[in-house]
Amino acid sequence: METRPTTDKVKESIFNIVQFDVEGRNVLDLFGGTGQLGIEALSRGAERCTFVDLRKEAAAVIRENVKTCGFESQGKVVQGDGIAFLTGCREKFDLVFLDPPYASGLLERALEVIAKIDIMSENGIIVCESAAEQVLPELSAPYEKGREYRYGKIKVTLYRRTV
C-alpha cells in the first residue's frame, strides 16, 4: 500500500475548519502516512500528537518528519495496526485525524471502534478524509456527524463528541 498524502488544499481547508480546536489539544493522527496532519496540528499549538501507521516505512518517515520539525518531545510514533491501537487505547483525545487508504474499510471500522470505546474528550472532533462518493455512517450518541466538505474527488467529514 502506498502513502497518499493529503493535498495542500485539503490540509489548509481542514485546519481552517478546526483552527480554534487545535491549540493545547491532544491529537491522534491514525493511519499517519507522512504525519503531515499531526505535524501541522503541532505547529499550530497542539500539546501533543500520537501518530500511528501499520507500515514500518511510513512510521520511519513520520519519525524523521517529527524530528526535522522539532517536535520530538511532543510527538509519539507508534508502528502498528490502527484498529488494534484504538482497541487498546485508554487515552482521551481532543482531535483525531482519520485518513486511511480509500476503500479499505478502515475508516468505517475506526469510527465504529472510537464510538464503542469512547476515546474522545467532551466536544472532541474526528476529522475523516475519504473519497467524495463514500457514504460515512451515523454514530450513536454522544457522537454527531457534522458537515461534509467536498474538494473535487475528496471529502472531509467531521464528527463531534457532544457532552
RABELRA-V544940 format. One record per residue. N is the residue number from 1. RES is the residue in one small letter. SS is DSSP state (A for helix, B for strand, O for the rest). PHI is phi in degrees with one decimal (* if undefined). Layout:
# RABELRA-V544940
n={N	N}
res={RES	RES}
ss={SS	SS}
phi={PHI	PHI}
This chain:
# RABELRA-V544940
n={1	2	3	4	5	6	7	8	9	10	11	12	13	14	15	16	17	18	19	20	21	22	23	24	25	26	27	28	29	30	31	32	33	34	35	36	37	38	39	40	41	42	43	44	45	46	47	48	49	50	51	52	53	54	55	56	57	58	59	60	61	62	63	64	65	66	67	68	69	70	71	72	73	74	75	76	77	78	79	80	81	82	83	84	85	86	87	88	89	90	91	92	93	94	95	96	97	98	99	100	101	102	103	104	105	106	107	108	109	110	111	112	113	114	115	116	117	118	119	120	121	122	123	124	125	126	127	128	129	130	131	132	133	134	135	136	137	138	139	140	141	142	143	144	145	146	147	148	149	150	151	152	153	154	155	156	157	158	159	160	161	162	163}
res={m	e	t	r	p	t	t	d	k	v	k	e	s	i	f	n	i	v	q	f	d	v	e	g	r	n	v	l	d	l	f	g	g	t	g	q	l	g	i	e	a	l	s	r	g	a	e	r	c	t	f	v	d	l	r	k	e	a	a	a	v	i	r	e	n	v	k	t	c	g	f	e	s	q	g	k	v	v	q	g	d	g	i	a	f	l	t	g	c	r	e	k	f	d	l	v	f	l	d	p	p	y	a	s	g	l	l	e	r	a	l	e	v	i	a	k	i	d	i	m	s	e	n	g	i	i	v	c	e	s	a	a	e	q	v	l	p	e	l	s	a	p	y	e	k	g	r	e	y	r	y	g	k	i	k	v	t	l	y	r	r	t	v}
ss={O	O	O	O	O	O	O	A	A	A	A	A	A	A	A	A	A	O	A	A	A	O	O	O	O	B	B	B	B	B	O	O	O	O	O	A	A	A	A	A	A	A	A	O	O	O	O	B	B	B	B	B	B	O	O	A	A	A	A	A	A	A	A	A	A	A	A	A	O	O	O	O	O	O	B	B	B	B	B	O	O	A	A	A	A	A	A	A	O	O	O	O	B	B	B	B	B	B	O	O	O	O	O	O	O	A	A	A	A	A	A	A	A	A	A	A	A	O	O	B	B	B	B	B	B	B	B	B	B	B	B	O	O	O	O	O	O	O	O	O	O	O	B	B	B	B	B	B	B	B	B	O	O	B	B	B	B	B	B	B	B	O	O}
phi={*	-91.1	-78.1	-117.9	-62.6	-63.4	-66.3	-59.1	-61.9	-67.7	-59.9	-60.8	-64.3	-57.8	-74.4	-68.7	-71.0	-102.6	-53.5	-92.7	-118.3	-113.1	-59.4	75.7	-95.9	-98.0	-115.3	-121.4	-108.9	-83.0	58.4	-58.0	63.6	-98.7	85.3	-64.0	-70.4	-65.0	-65.2	-62.1	-62.1	-62.0	-67.2	-100.6	103.0	-59.6	-70.0	-157.8	-143.9	-103.7	-108.6	-130.9	-148.4	-67.3	-81.1	-58.1	-64.1	-65.3	-60.4	-65.2	-63.7	-61.1	-55.6	-64.7	-65.1	-62.3	-64.2	-58.5	-85.6	78.5	-111.3	-56.7	-76.4	-107.1	-110.4	-118.5	-108.8	-116.4	-96.5	176.7	-68.8	-63.1	-67.5	-63.0	-59.3	-59.8	-60.4	-94.1	-77.0	-120.3	-93.2	-101.7	-118.4	-93.1	-145.4	-125.5	-103.7	-119.5	-140.7	-77.8	-54.5	-60.7	60.0	-94.3	82.1	-70.2	-64.9	-62.2	-64.7	-62.7	-60.8	-60.0	-68.6	-58.9	-64.9	-71.1	-95.9	55.6	-91.9	-92.1	-74.9	-58.8	65.6	-64.0	-119.7	-110.3	-110.4	-111.7	-110.9	-148.0	-66.4	-56.7	-83.1	-72.4	-96.2	-95.6	-75.9	-77.1	-113.2	-73.5	-56.9	-93.9	-98.5	-122.6	-79.8	-101.6	-69.3	-118.7	-122.1	-109.3	-132.9	64.7	-88.2	-116.2	-124.9	-113.8	-120.0	-107.8	-123.9	-132.0	-89.1	-84.8	-70.0}
